[in-house]
Amino acid sequence: MGLKALLNNKWFKIISNKYVLILLLFGVWMLFLDSNSWLVHRELNQEIKELEDNKAFYRAEIQHDTTIINGLKDSSALEKFAREEYFMKKKNEEIYIIEYDSTPKK
């Protein structure tokens, strides 16, 4: 009685139709198994988003560096930058570097 009722069920008849089965198999194939599947597209979209984020970051860095380079076109600013960043000095000049201990004392 259970099998007969299942075979006579309206939904079972619809799902067991050969065209519906082929359509379901095609849908599963295209969503998960094909080389251009939804899973592959999702991974590629995530990679595109990461690359666009990197692009925005590097554009901001380029803008920042361009601002610094434009500021260094002045010779006094260039000298200040060289002295502060690379500890360069003039002839017959001594430089003292003072480092502070940043660890808290107990």
N, C-alpha and C positions, 0 to 999 in steps of 0.2 A: 504494500500500500504506500510506503514512503517513496519508493523509486517511481511508482506510477504517478504519484502526486507531483513529484519533482519534474518529471517529463512533461506533464500537462501544465506546469506553471507558465504564466505569460512571460516572465522575465527570462526564464531558462530558454524558451523558444527564441526570444530575441537575441540573446547572447550566443546561442548555438547556431545561429544563422551563419553560413559560410562567408558571406560578405562582411558581416560584423566581425567575425573572427579574423579575417584578413586585414580589415581596417585596424583592429586592435594590435595585431602583430606588427603592422606597418608603423603604427604610432609608437609602440615600444622600441622598435628598431631605430626610428628616427630620434627618439628622445634619449636613448641610452647607449645604443650599440654602434651607431654610424660614426664615421670619422668626423662628421660635422654635427655631432649631437649637441643637445642642449647643455650637457655637462661640459663639453669642450668650449662651447661659446661662453658659458659662465666663467670658466677659468681665464679665458682670453679677455673677457670684459674686466675681470679683476686686475689682470696684468696691465691693461690699458689704463685703468684708473691709477694704479701705482706709478706708471710711467708719466702720466699727466701731472701727478703730484710732484714727482721728481723734477719735471720740466718747470713747474711753477717755482719750486724751491731754487733751482739753479738760475732761473731768470732773476729772482730776487737777489741772489748772491752776486750775479753779474752787475745788477744795478748798484748794489752796495759797493762793489769793487770799483766800478766806474766813478762813483762819487769820490772814493778815496784817491783814485788816480788823478782826477781833476783837481783835487785839493793839493796834491803833491807837485803840481806844475810850478808852484811858487818855490823858489830856492830855499827860503827860510823854513817853510813847512816841510820840505824834503829833508833838510838838515835835522830838524826836530824829530822827524820820524826815524831817520837813521840812528840818531843818538839814543832814542827811547827803545826802539825795537831790536836793534842790532848792536848796541853799545859801541858804536863807532866814535872815534875821537880825532881831534886835530893833533898835529905834531906838537911835541913837547907839552902835552896836556895829560893830566892824570884823571882817571875816573874812579870814583868810589861807589860801589853798589851796596846799598844798605838793605838787608833783608830782615823782615820782622818775623818773629816766631809767632805763628798763628795758632799754636796749640794752647788750649786753656790750662792754666796752672791749678793744681789741686791743693 
